[in-house]
Amino acid sequence: MSWLFLLSLVLYVSCQQFGSLPPRPDTGIRLFLGEENVTIANFSMIAAGLFHDSDIDEPGSVGGSPDGQNDGLWCQSSLNQNMIGTWYYPNGTTVPLGSGSPLFANNTATGQVGLLRNGGIGNIQGLYRCVIPNEEGINQTLYVAAYRNNDFIRNDELPMINGSSPSFQLLSLVDADPPVFSLSFNVTNRSPTIVTCSVDNGNQFNVSDNDLIRTVTPVNNDVQVQVSVIFRMRVSGLYKCFVTTDRITTTPLVSTNMATRDITVTGSASNLVYSRNSLMSVTLDWSPSAVISATPQYHVFVNNSNGIIMNDNTTNTELSLSLCPDDEYNIRLVATGEDLPSGIITVTVPQVVSIDVQGPVMMPLSSSFSLSCTLTLAAEVIVTLIDMFWANSNLNHFNSTTDEDIFLDTLEPTMISVNDNVVYTLTLNFSSLQASQVGEYVCGALLNDSSNTVSVTSNYSVSVQVPPPSVSIVADPPTGPIYESTSYVLTCTATVNTTIVDTPVTASVVWTDPSGNVIPTNEARRQVIPPTGNSLVSMLLFLPIDTGLNNDGGTYTCQMIINSSNSLIASSQPTATTHNVTVESLPPMTVKFSSVGSFEVGQILTITCTITTVERLVVKPMITLFKMNDTDMEMLSNLNRPYSITTDDTGSVTNYTLILDPVRFEDAGMYTCMAEFNVTGFNNTNDPSTATYDSQEASDVFTLIVDFPPVLVTISKEHDDTLYAGTPFFIKCDIMLDPLVTIPVTVTNQWTRDGTNVPMGSSDATITEGLNMINTLHYNATLMFYSLDNANDTGMYTCNVEVTAPNSYIYLRNTSASANISITVYDLIILHHPVLLMKSLT
């Protein structure tokens, strides 16, 4: 049977559900007990059996069916925030998050953190606290006392008020009406929730949360709660306060009383008046209250325009104060003593001495004006000596009628009587205001009433304004067309006569575009460089200027204000100037080769490609040089030939120079120089808000035809003897190719006599032999006469040679050469006639 019971218990526990979370408050913070489905007060007391880690019972039932809501203790806030709040054990350590035993915290839900239990809390019972932010994000602290079930109902640990040292404190003497006071006492053992106070006239009242202050401090294994109760009423009588521990159960609430405190309201003092005996002395008098149960103590508060300047106590009904005569004072008096404070009475002591300077607000330099100083004394002030003066900022008096351009009308002030007051005036004149005279001027007076000497002063600032500057704009480039996609600068310069103000000046600038919009300093494409230091120069940089998407054309305005480092020299009025900008479209970029013609192998050849764009283009053209030969195309960088790139100062002309030293057969081909650029925005970022879109491409072609080096052709006879018909003979042609020829070639020759081709194997007994290759550079050809014929063989013989490359070498130019020799053939008949023979020999 016991096994079945345990099994059913395990099944019952395993079937328990976590349950849904309770609703959160609309405002503020609160403690919510899920099982009872109620909001509990701060500092409430609960038994451990009233909160769990799952859905156990319906509210008020024991062992009943679950109601679908989690039965934990939830600390809730109206702040819509996840992972919120922290629970702390009574010893101040943090209750861990997640699963655990016997207690753990859960803050996975929005706006709340739960204190959940799955075991006994005997070792960790006491005052728990939750720290959670309110809807304003400010952390608040709520307390709840949790005890195990048996300890929860122990009456020997009821809250105890420590009445041995209750304190009375006056919280506000001036601003509150009625004045506010408080009673403080300590509560030990268990935490108080409800504080109820009463007066022996039968009035009983609950202390509101706004007037109840608790301070929690640990005492051994428990806590001590100091309670301050604030009262905002004026009722005489015997005050009693009670504290109640709110036990969340059906057990009746249990209270304990503190010692009573007799507080009697003191009547208000009356007839507060003052009298001024001298310049410095003021005497206060008042009448005591008609109802006095004890000797009151009077608090006197004196304040002027700077706030409370004096706080004095007395038990008399008269008080002498030392107050300056040149200010107005409000004086308040309240009677307190050990009793509740009486009402506040106030008297105002007016100002009896004043000094004031009047003059123009701001004067231009070299102007003349006067400053008038007025000293006003109330009729009740009796003085025996008045010394009135004007001084500069160093307090050097103007003690003569003339001091450079500043002088007094008279050395003595003028006295007049106005509205029962005595008024003295003293005038300071400026005949021609100079920059060095800008500054503080002091009008003062020394007053003596035989007892005290009082000094009163009034300052006046003589200030001028920086004269308006002359503002001009200079463009760079200053003239010529302004092309889009180029850099462009407007320089704004302010000129001001600083010798007039005799002080360092700085400038502030505002640039506006043609639409009237202020150009910010942090814009990417249009950059404003403001004046720095003492510079009066600002620049507006276009990187680049545009006429497409942004359309930068139009009138730009530069406005300058000149500021002085002297606070008495006001900034100038703003001065502006304009500059009109007209932006044109980019002209085409050009690419051209400077070299033309054909060259022989072995020569030195310089090929230059010139790229021409506009000046100040914000990007550099990308240049590509490649060569197409007989079979393929290759980049110039792969040719392993020396080259150089030069650009002029403006960046508009770029020369790409290739040096062929020497020219080789493989250098023959078609050379292409291609240049292109693409302007897509500032720093080449494709930002539609700042981008300008310009792109161009251009190219040129240079064809290098390589000529064969000259062929050396020599021709020789078999011998130089007289040639007779019928005798054999040959002529030899030697052909020498230049050693620079490193490719396979075809060498052919053709013999001619007197310009007519000599046929091969002719029937006239002239026999020719074909070309003979000695080596790759040496060939010869022989013209054989097996029998000379005087009729047909006399004449000029030419060896014509042609050297050709294979058909695949389309960029090579073939070469040819020839050599001549003349022969004469005689008939053999002259050998039988002596005379003819001699003639022939001569």
Salt bridges, closest charged atoms under 4 A:
GLU35 OE1 - HIS52 NE2 2.74
ASP151 OD2 - ARG148 NE 2.69
ASP151 OD1 - ARG154 NH1 3.41
ASP156 OD2 - ARG154 NH2 3.38
GLU157 OE2 - ARG154 NH2 3.45
GLU157 OE1 - ARG190 NH2 2.59
ASP211 OD1 - ARG232 NE 2.92
GLU338 OE1 - ARG261 NH2 3.90
ASP476 OD1 - ARG616 NH1 3.25
ASP513 OD2 - ARG526 NH2 3.48
GLU523 OE2 - ARG526 NE 2.77
ASP552 OD2 - ARG525 NH1 2.53
GLU634 OE2 - LYS627 NZ 3.79
GLU666 OE2 - ARG664 NE 3.29
ASP667 OD1 - ARG641 NH1 2.77
ASP707 OD1 - ARG813 NE 3.62
ASP720 OD1 - LYS717 NZ 3.62
ASP721 OD2 - HIS719 ND1 3.79
ASP734 OD2 - LYS732 NZ 3.79
ASP734 OD1 - HIS778 NE2 3.29
